[in-house]
């Protein structure tokens, strides 16, 4: 009979390479989350505008120097 720890280790074995890759290539999404929040604020402020081009110009103006 296998112990709970051995069962857990066996289940974890197939994910080891992904876990190691995640630890080596750590991603931080805080900048992206901040940009998304700013775009949501611009969208709320622009409620009722019919011009999509103006909306996208406001987004581009909010993030100068970003691609």
Rosetta blueprint (number, residue, H / E / L):
1 X L
2 X L
3 X L
4 X H
5 X H
6 X H
7 X H
8 X H
9 X H
10 X H
11 X H
12 X H
13 X H
14 X L
15 X L
16 X H
17 X H
18 X H
19 X H
20 X H
21 X H
22 X H
23 X H
24 X H
25 X L
26 X L
27 X L
28 X L
29 X L
30 X H
31 X H
32 X H
33 X H
34 X H
35 X H
36 X H
37 X H
38 X H
39 X H
40 X H
41 X H
42 X H
43 X H
44 X H
45 X H
46 X L
47 X L
48 X L
49 X L
50 X L
51 X L
52 X H
53 X H
54 X H
55 X H
56 X H
57 X H
58 X H
59 X H
60 X H
61 X H
62 X H
63 X L
64 X L
65 X L
66 X L
67 X L
